[in-house]
Amino acid sequence: MIQPFLKAVPLLTELENAGYEAYFVGGAIRDYLLDRSIADVDIATSAKPAEVKSVFSNTVDIGIEHGTVLVLFKGTPYELTTFRTEAEYSDFRRPDKVTFVRSLTEDLRRRDFTMNAIAMDRGGSIIDPFDGRKAISERKIETVGAAADRFSEDALRMLRALRFVSQLSFEIEAETLKALTRLAPLMANIAVERKTAEFEKLLTGKSRCQSIELLINTEVYKYMPGIAGFKNNLVKLSHQPCSDLSNMEMWLLLLHYLELGQQESESFLREWKLPSKKIKTLLHHQVWLKYRLENEWSPLSLYHSGRVAVRDVERVFHVIRGNPISTEVEWLFSYDALPIKQRSDINVSGSELIAWFGKPGGPWLKELLGKLETAILQKELNNNPAEIKEWLAKCNLSSEKN
């Protein structure tokens, strides 16, 4: 057993000492068996919420109606969920009724895919009633029980399956894929925020190209924000090499293949309910990607785009051009060598310029600072006050005499 399981073993011991069963469950077990990194662990227990709270003194009710209690243990939060069964999913997302049970197997039976329906006890022994390890060894995504039932209960599971293709490079088992394709219209019932969370993980998986192809072939894409009418554009995106791009870089690449203008792009990104700051950044990067596809970087364009945009744009540019990409983007060295990175780096202030010119501030000041920026970046002028003052005089921009 490895961390973070070892750190959480005392919680399982506490519950067992109190007479309850407790196990590690879910994706952490799958990732452990795949030798993938594990961020945190979930714990399932036969103890009901009130019983969990009687065992641990520091708890928070975060989903108590569904059996989940947050336990703060030695400074680390853990979600402990009571074994449960679920019935009726009238909104195709959440169970109408949750029943607490004392059986681990019944709790695992309600889960989405066999690879996620595995538990581990505090000694490291695996409990696998639905052959999840076999699915993992065969690199298959298959549902626990009938796929149509699982997808009808929670339609988001269909998008999760496609996300796991991207992240794990697994294949979807044949019957599971048939049910997914047939029931894709149920995705219309899922909230945009939940679709976005899964789609963003899908975009950054190492097998995203295969996943995007499945998104198209199963027609799930028709029920995603803003891309229903862009099948051919998505096909082009799926044919790109699956380079290691960040979340922001993948959104930028998607915008490129959708061939949207700035206003259309903003509306598209808002459909996904992305944060305003992220949308603003993506729109800024989009402007400079379009520039880069037609031009080499210049000192002025490097300066006005900014370091982060240069990095992201250059990496996406090379993917579009079919070139190898690197985190050590060559143009970043040119950016880092710029004499100024922002207007405040100019070694004279606006108040000094106002004093030199002897007139109140106004639009002329912004225009003048822009001219200074350009001159310094093009190395027509060194960035020190004396030379700037002299340059202004020579250019007849100051009232001073030589």
C-alpha positions as CSV (number, residue, x, y, z in Angstrom):
1,M,0.0,0.0,0.0
2,I,1.2,3.5,-0.8
3,Q,0.4,7.1,0.2
4,P,-2.2,8.6,0.5
5,F,-3.8,5.3,1.6
6,L,-1.4,4.8,4.4
7,K,-2.1,8.2,5.8
8,A,-5.8,7.4,5.9
9,V,-5.6,3.9,7.3
10,P,-6.2,5.2,10.9
11,L,-9.7,6.3,9.9
12,L,-10.6,2.8,8.8
13,T,-9.1,1.5,12.0
14,E,-11.2,3.9,14.1
15,L,-14.4,2.8,12.3
16,E,-13.6,-0.9,12.6
17,N,-12.8,-0.5,16.3
18,A,-16.2,1.1,16.7
19,G,-17.8,-2.0,15.1
20,Y,-18.3,-0.8,11.5
21,E,-16.8,-1.8,8.2
22,A,-14.8,0.7,6.2
23,Y,-12.9,0.5,2.8
24,F,-11.1,2.6,0.3
25,V,-13.2,2.8,-2.9
26,G,-13.5,4.3,-6.3
27,G,-11.1,5.9,-8.7
28,A,-8.2,5.9,-6.3
29,I,-8.1,2.1,-6.3
30,R,-8.3,2.0,-10.1
31,D,-5.4,4.4,-10.3
32,Y,-3.4,2.5,-7.7
33,L,-3.8,-0.7,-9.8
34,L,-2.7,1.3,-12.9
35,D,0.3,2.8,-11.1
36,R,-1.1,6.3,-11.7
37,S,-0.7,9.2,-9.3
38,I,-3.4,9.5,-6.6
39,A,-4.5,12.9,-5.3
40,D,-6.9,11.8,-2.6
41,V,-8.9,8.8,-1.4
42,D,-12.6,8.2,-0.8
43,I,-13.9,5.9,2.0
44,A,-17.1,3.9,2.1
45,T,-18.4,2.6,5.4
46,S,-21.3,0.6,6.9
47,A,-21.6,3.4,9.5
48,K,-24.5,5.7,8.9
49,P,-23.8,9.5,8.9
50,A,-24.8,9.9,12.6
51,E,-22.6,7.0,13.5
52,V,-19.7,8.4,11.6
53,K,-20.1,11.7,13.5
54,S,-20.2,9.7,16.8
55,V,-16.8,8.2,16.0
56,F,-15.0,11.4,14.8
57,S,-15.2,14.7,16.6
58,N,-14.3,17.0,13.7
59,T,-16.9,16.6,10.9
60,V,-18.8,18.7,8.4
61,D,-22.1,17.7,6.8
62,I,-21.5,18.1,3.1
63,G,-24.0,15.7,1.6
64,I,-25.5,14.0,4.6
65,E,-28.8,13.2,2.8
66,H,-26.8,11.0,0.4
67,G,-24.7,9.6,3.3
68,T,-21.5,11.7,2.9
69,V,-19.8,13.3,5.9
70,L,-16.5,15.2,5.7
71,V,-14.1,14.2,8.4
72,L,-11.1,16.4,9.2
73,F,-8.4,14.0,10.4
74,K,-5.0,15.4,11.4
75,G,-5.5,18.4,9.2
76,T,-6.6,16.4,6.1
77,P,-10.2,16.3,4.9
78,Y,-11.7,12.9,3.9
79,E,-15.1,12.1,2.5
80,L,-16.8,9.2,4.2
81,T,-19.9,7.8,2.6
82,T,-22.3,5.3,3.9
83,F,-22.9,2.1,1.9
84,R,-26.0,2.8,-0.1
85,T,-28.4,1.8,-2.9
86,E,-30.1,4.2,-5.2
87,A,-33.5,4.1,-6.9
88,E,-35.2,6.2,-9.6
89,Y,-33.3,8.9,-11.5
90,S,-36.1,11.1,-12.8
91,D,-33.6,13.8,-13.8
92,F,-31.2,11.3,-15.4
93,R,-28.5,12.6,-13.0
94,R,-29.4,12.2,-9.3
95,P,-31.2,9.4,-7.5
96,D,-34.7,10.2,-6.2
97,K,-34.2,7.9,-3.3
98,V,-31.1,6.7,-1.4
99,T,-31.2,3.8,1.0
100,F,-28.4,3.1,3.5
101,V,-27.3,-0.5,3.6
102,R,-24.7,-2.5,5.5
103,S,-23.3,-4.4,2.4
104,L,-20.2,-3.3,0.6
105,T,-21.2,-5.4,-2.5
106,E,-24.5,-3.6,-2.8
107,D,-22.8,-0.3,-2.6
108,L,-20.3,-1.2,-5.3
109,R,-23.1,-2.5,-7.5
110,R,-24.6,1.0,-7.9
111,R,-21.3,2.4,-9.4
112,D,-20.7,3.3,-13.0
113,F,-17.9,1.1,-14.4
114,T,-16.4,-2.1,-13.1
115,M,-13.0,-0.5,-12.9
116,N,-14.4,1.9,-10.4
117,A,-16.3,-0.7,-8.4
118,I,-13.3,-2.0,-6.6
119,A,-12.6,-1.6,-2.9
120,M,-9.5,-2.1,-0.7
121,D,-9.3,-2.8,3.0
122,R,-6.9,-1.3,5.5
123,G,-4.5,-4.2,5.0
124,G,-4.3,-3.7,1.2
125,S,-6.5,-6.6,0.2
126,I,-8.7,-6.0,-2.9
127,I,-12.4,-6.6,-2.9
128,D,-13.6,-7.0,-6.5
129,P,-17.1,-8.5,-6.9
130,F,-17.6,-7.2,-10.5
131,D,-14.2,-8.2,-12.1
132,G,-12.9,-4.6,-12.3
133,R,-9.3,-5.8,-12.2
134,K,-10.0,-7.9,-15.3
135,A,-11.4,-4.9,-17.1
136,I,-8.3,-2.9,-16.1
137,S,-6.0,-5.6,-17.3
138,E,-7.9,-5.7,-20.6
139,R,-8.0,-1.9,-20.7
140,K,-11.8,-1.9,-21.1
141,I,-14.5,0.4,-19.9
142,E,-17.6,-1.6,-19.1
143,T,-20.5,-0.8,-16.9
144,V,-21.5,-2.6,-13.7
145,G,-24.6,-4.4,-14.9
146,A,-26.6,-3.4,-18.0
147,A,-25.1,-0.3,-19.7
148,A,-28.6,1.0,-20.6
149,D,-29.6,1.0,-16.9
150,R,-26.4,2.7,-15.8
151,F,-26.7,5.4,-18.5
152,S,-30.4,6.0,-18.0
153,E,-29.8,6.5,-14.3
154,D,-27.0,9.1,-14.8
155,A,-26.5,10.3,-18.4
156,L,-23.3,12.0,-17.5
157,R,-21.7,8.5,-17.2
158,M,-21.6,8.5,-21.0
159,L,-19.4,11.5,-21.1
160,R,-17.3,10.0,-18.3
161,A,-16.7,6.9,-20.4
162,L,-15.4,9.1,-23.2
163,R,-13.3,11.0,-20.7
164,F,-11.8,7.8,-19.4
165,V,-10.9,6.8,-23.0
166,S,-8.9,10.0,-23.2
167,Q,-7.2,9.8,-19.8
168,L,-6.5,6.1,-19.6
169,S,-6.2,5.1,-23.3
170,F,-8.9,2.3,-22.6
171,E,-11.5,1.1,-25.1
172,I,-15.2,1.1,-24.4
173,E,-16.6,-2.5,-24.3
174,A,-18.8,-3.2,-27.3
175,E,-22.2,-3.5,-25.6
176,T,-21.4,-0.5,-23.5
177,L,-20.6,1.5,-26.6
178,K,-23.8,0.4,-28.3
179,A,-25.9,1.6,-25.3
180,L,-23.9,4.8,-25.2
181,T,-24.6,5.6,-28.8
182,R,-28.3,4.8,-28.5
183,L,-28.8,6.8,-25.4
184,A,-26.7,9.8,-26.3
185,P,-29.8,12.1,-26.5
186,L,-30.2,11.7,-22.7
187,M,-27.1,14.1,-22.4
188,A,-29.5,16.9,-23.1
189,N,-30.7,16.5,-19.5
190,I,-27.3,17.2,-18.0
191,A,-26.3,20.6,-16.6
192,V,-23.7,22.6,-18.6
193,E,-21.3,22.9,-15.7
194,R,-21.1,19.1,-15.3
195,K,-20.5,18.6,-19.0
196,T,-17.8,21.2,-19.0
197,A,-16.0,19.6,-16.0
198,E,-15.8,16.2,-17.9
199,F,-15.0,17.8,-21.3
200,E,-12.1,19.7,-19.9
201,K,-10.6,16.5,-18.6
202,L,-11.3,14.8,-21.9
203,L,-9.4,17.6,-23.8
204,T,-6.2,17.1,-21.9
205,G,-6.0,13.3,-21.9
206,K,-3.2,11.7,-23.8
207,S,-5.7,9.8,-26.0
208,R,-7.9,12.9,-26.6
209,C,-7.9,12.3,-30.4
210,Q,-9.6,8.9,-30.0
211,S,-12.0,10.3,-27.5
212,I,-13.0,13.2,-29.7
213,E,-13.5,10.7,-32.5
214,L,-15.9,8.8,-30.3
215,L,-17.6,12.0,-29.2
216,I,-18.4,12.4,-32.9
217,N,-19.3,8.8,-33.8
218,T,-21.6,8.4,-30.8
219,E,-23.1,11.8,-31.6
220,V,-22.6,12.9,-28.0
221,Y,-21.2,16.1,-29.4
222,K,-24.7,17.1,-30.5
223,Y,-25.6,17.6,-26.9
224,M,-22.5,19.6,-25.8
225,P,-22.5,23.4,-25.7
226,G,-21.9,25.2,-28.9
227,I,-20.5,22.4,-31.0
228,A,-23.5,20.6,-32.4
229,G,-23.1,22.1,-35.9
230,F,-19.3,21.6,-36.1
231,K,-18.9,18.0,-36.9
232,N,-16.4,18.5,-39.7
233,N,-14.4,20.9,-37.6
234,L,-14.2,18.4,-34.8
235,V,-13.1,15.7,-37.2
236,K,-10.1,18.0,-38.2
237,L,-9.3,18.4,-34.5
238,S,-9.4,14.6,-33.9
239,H,-6.9,14.2,-36.7
240,Q,-4.3,16.3,-35.0
241,P,-1.4,14.5,-33.2
242,C,-2.2,14.0,-29.5
243,S,0.4,16.4,-28.3
244,D,0.8,17.2,-24.6
245,L,-1.2,20.4,-24.4
246,S,-2.5,22.2,-21.3
247,N,-6.2,23.0,-20.6
248,M,-5.9,26.5,-22.0
249,E,-3.9,25.4,-25.0
250,M,-6.6,22.8,-25.9
251,W,-9.4,25.4,-25.7
252,L,-7.3,27.6,-27.9
253,L,-6.7,24.8,-30.4
254,L,-10.5,24.1,-30.4
255,L,-11.3,27.7,-31.1
256,H,-8.9,27.6,-34.0
257,Y,-10.6,24.6,-35.6
258,L,-14.1,26.0,-35.0
259,E,-12.9,29.0,-37.1
260,L,-14.8,31.5,-35.0
261,G,-14.4,35.2,-34.9
262,Q,-13.8,37.1,-31.6
263,Q,-17.5,37.8,-30.9
264,E,-18.5,34.3,-31.8
265,S,-15.7,32.8,-29.7
266,E,-16.8,34.8,-26.7
267,S,-20.4,33.6,-27.0
268,F,-19.2,30.0,-27.5
269,L,-17.0,30.1,-24.4
270,R,-19.8,31.6,-22.4
271,E,-22.1,28.7,-23.4
272,W,-19.7,26.5,-21.6
273,K,-20.0,28.8,-18.5
274,L,-16.2,29.2,-18.2
275,P,-14.9,31.7,-15.7
276,S,-14.8,35.3,-17.1
277,K,-11.1,35.6,-16.5
278,K,-10.5,32.4,-18.5
279,I,-12.6,33.6,-21.3
280,K,-10.8,37.0,-21.4
281,T,-7.4,35.2,-21.5
282,L,-8.5,32.8,-24.3
283,L,-9.8,35.6,-26.4
284,H,-6.5,37.5,-26.0
285,H,-4.6,34.3,-27.0
286,Q,-6.9,33.8,-30.0
287,V,-5.9,37.2,-31.4
288,W,-2.2,36.4,-31.1
289,L,-2.6,32.9,-32.5
290,K,-4.2,34.3,-35.6
291,Y,-1.3,36.8,-35.8
292,R,1.3,34.1,-35.4
293,L,-0.2,31.9,-38.1
294,E,0.6,34.8,-40.6
295,N,3.7,36.4,-39.0
296,E,6.9,35.8,-37.1
297,W,7.1,37.4,-33.7
298,S,8.5,40.9,-33.5
299,P,9.6,42.8,-30.4
300,L,6.4,44.8,-30.5
301,S,4.1,41.7,-30.9
302,L,6.0,39.8,-28.1
303,Y,5.6,42.8,-25.8
304,H,1.9,43.3,-26.5
305,S,1.0,39.7,-26.3
306,G,2.8,38.9,-23.0
307,R,4.8,35.9,-21.9
308,V,2.0,33.5,-21.1
309,A,0.3,34.2,-24.5
310,V,3.7,33.7,-26.3
311,R,4.2,30.4,-24.7
312,D,0.6,29.0,-25.3
313,V,0.3,30.4,-28.8
314,E,3.6,29.1,-29.9
315,R,2.9,25.6,-28.6
316,V,-0.5,25.5,-30.3
317,F,1.0,27.1,-33.5
318,H,3.5,24.2,-33.8
319,V,0.7,21.6,-33.2
320,I,-1.3,23.2,-36.1
321,R,1.8,23.2,-38.3
322,G,2.6,19.6,-37.4
323,N,5.9,20.4,-35.7
324,P,7.3,19.0,-32.4
325,I,6.5,21.2,-29.4
326,S,8.4,21.8,-26.2
327,T,7.7,23.6,-23.0
328,E,10.9,25.5,-23.7
329,V,9.5,27.7,-26.4
330,E,12.3,29.3,-28.4
331,W,10.5,32.7,-28.7
332,L,10.3,33.0,-24.9
333,F,14.0,33.7,-24.9
334,S,13.3,36.6,-27.2
335,Y,10.5,37.8,-24.9
336,D,12.8,37.5,-21.9
337,A,15.4,39.6,-23.7
338,L,13.0,42.5,-24.3
339,P,14.2,45.8,-22.6
340,I,10.8,46.3,-21.1
341,K,7.9,43.9,-20.4
342,Q,5.2,46.5,-19.5
343,R,4.7,50.2,-19.6
344,S,5.6,50.7,-15.9
345,D,9.1,49.4,-16.8
346,I,9.8,52.7,-18.7
347,N,12.2,54.7,-16.6
348,V,10.2,57.9,-16.6
349,S,6.8,58.3,-15.0
350,G,3.8,60.1,-16.3
351,S,4.2,62.8,-13.7
352,E,7.7,63.4,-14.9
353,L,6.6,63.8,-18.5
354,I,3.8,66.2,-17.3
355,A,6.5,68.3,-15.5
356,W,8.8,68.3,-18.6
357,F,6.0,69.4,-20.9
358,G,4.4,71.8,-18.4
359,K,0.9,70.9,-19.3
360,P,-1.8,68.8,-17.7
361,G,-2.3,65.2,-18.4
362,G,-4.5,64.0,-21.2
363,P,-4.7,61.7,-24.3
364,W,-1.3,63.1,-25.4
365,L,0.4,61.5,-22.4
366,K,-0.9,58.0,-23.4
367,E,0.2,58.6,-27.0
368,L,3.6,59.7,-25.9
369,L,4.2,56.7,-23.7
370,G,3.2,54.5,-26.6
371,K,5.9,56.2,-28.7
372,L,8.4,55.7,-26.0
373,E,7.5,52.0,-25.7
374,T,8.0,51.5,-29.5
375,A,11.3,53.3,-29.6
376,I,12.7,51.4,-26.6
377,L,11.5,48.0,-28.0
378,Q,12.9,48.7,-31.4
379,K,16.2,49.7,-29.7
380,E,16.1,53.2,-31.1
381,L,16.3,54.4,-27.5
382,N,17.9,53.1,-24.3
383,N,15.6,53.0,-21.3
384,N,17.1,55.6,-19.0
385,P,15.7,59.0,-18.0
386,A,18.5,61.2,-19.5
387,E,18.5,59.5,-22.9
388,I,14.7,59.6,-23.0
389,K,14.7,63.3,-22.2
390,E,17.2,63.9,-24.9
391,W,15.3,61.8,-27.4
392,L,12.1,63.7,-26.8
393,A,13.9,66.9,-27.4
394,K,15.5,65.7,-30.7
395,C,12.2,64.5,-31.9
396,N,10.6,67.9,-31.1
397,L,8.3,66.2,-28.7
398,S,9.5,68.4,-25.8
399,S,9.4,72.1,-25.4
400,E,13.0,72.1,-24.2
401,K,15.8,73.4,-26.4
402,N,19.0,71.5,-27.2
